[in-house]
Amino acid sequence: MQIPHAVLRPLVLGLILLWSAVAVAKSPEAMIKESFNASLDALMEHHEAIAEDPTVGEELIDEILGPRVHFELMSRLILGRYWNQADAQQQERFVSAFRRNVIRTYSRMLADNIDDAIEMVAGEDEILRVDRVTGPDDRGRATVRTTLRFSEASVPVHYRLIRAEDDDAEWLAYDVVIENISFVTNYRQEYSSAIRRDGVETLISRLEERNERARQRDG
């Protein structure tokens, strides 16, 4: 059975964004396992509130997102050569606007598909299987290759992590590859076209405008 990406992508990314902080030193594999299971618990606990009000999921994700995702590295990789063409203020604005846009987009996708997502995970044991861990390399990066096993399908998901600069025990996610589709590459292709057409400043301004419209709409 082919699981619709409208359900799978927000579920997997939503679980990543719901990772809660892990205080004890962890290997990349242990961090993925513990964080994934904690995220499932959070999803099951809050799914009714998320379904009723998408901003609940957005606020929940925003509250605990910081310690788990390296948004600056993600932004650098997404912008590629355009990162160095942007000045320091533009770089900071892009990271902030992109982070807000991702949280808002996937929290709403998760809310819109919450019933299907819960149906996929409810009653399942050991959904996450770690298949292989590579690294860390000399840049402190590691990849944890996993398979998500549901009753009617198995989905390959690879998590790309980097060791936190200020804490060797901490690992931060900077990309996730779902069925060979990279989150970073997907956004890089989308944004590169926009930058070639209109420039970095226009892209940043559009992201900021989208976020502001959403804020005003949601009150």
Rosetta blueprint (number, residue, H / E / L):
1 M L
2 Q L
3 I L
4 P L
5 H H
6 A H
7 V H
8 L H
9 R H
10 P H
11 L H
12 V H
13 L H
14 G H
15 L H
16 I H
17 L H
18 L L
19 W L
20 S L
21 A L
22 V L
23 A L
24 V L
25 A L
26 K L
27 S L
28 P H
29 E H
30 A H
31 M H
32 I H
33 K H
34 E H
35 S H
36 F H
37 N H
38 A H
39 S H
40 L H
41 D H
42 A H
43 L H
44 M H
45 E H
46 H H
47 H H
48 E H
49 A H
50 I H
51 A H
52 E H
53 D L
54 P H
55 T H
56 V H
57 G H
58 E H
59 E H
60 L H
61 I H
62 D H
63 E H
64 I H
65 L H
66 G L
67 P L
68 R L
69 V E
70 H L
71 F H
72 E H
73 L H
74 M H
75 S H
76 R H
77 L H
78 I H
79 L H
80 G L
81 R H
82 Y H
83 W H
84 N H
85 Q H
86 A L
87 D L
88 A H
89 Q H
90 Q H
91 Q H
92 E H
93 R H
94 F H
95 V H
96 S H
97 A H
98 F H
99 R H
100 R H
101 N H
102 V H
103 I H
104 R H
105 T H
106 Y H
107 S H
108 R H
109 M H
110 L H
111 A H
112 D H
113 N L
114 I H
115 D H
116 D H
117 A H
118 I H
119 E H
120 M H
121 V H
122 A L
123 G L
124 E L
125 D L
126 E L
127 I L
128 L E
129 R E
130 V E
131 D E
132 R E
133 V E
134 T E
135 G L
136 P L
137 D L
138 D L
139 R L
140 G L
141 R E
142 A E
143 T E
144 V E
145 R E
146 T E
147 T E
148 L E
149 R E
150 F L
151 S L
152 E L
153 A L
154 S E
155 V E
156 P E
157 V E
158 H E
159 Y E
160 R E
161 L E
162 I E
163 R E
164 A L
165 E L
166 D L
167 D L
168 D L
169 A L
170 E L
171 W E
172 L E
173 A E
174 Y E
175 D E
176 V E
177 V E
178 I E
179 E L
180 N L
181 I E
182 S E
183 F H
184 V H
185 T H
186 N H
187 Y H
188 R H
189 Q H
190 E H
191 Y H
192 S H
193 S H
194 A H
195 I H
196 R H
197 R H
198 D H
199 G L
200 V H
201 E H
202 T H
203 L H
204 I H
205 S H
206 R H
207 L H
208 E H
209 E H
210 R H
211 N H
212 E H
213 R H
214 A H
215 R H
216 Q H
217 R H
218 D H
219 G L
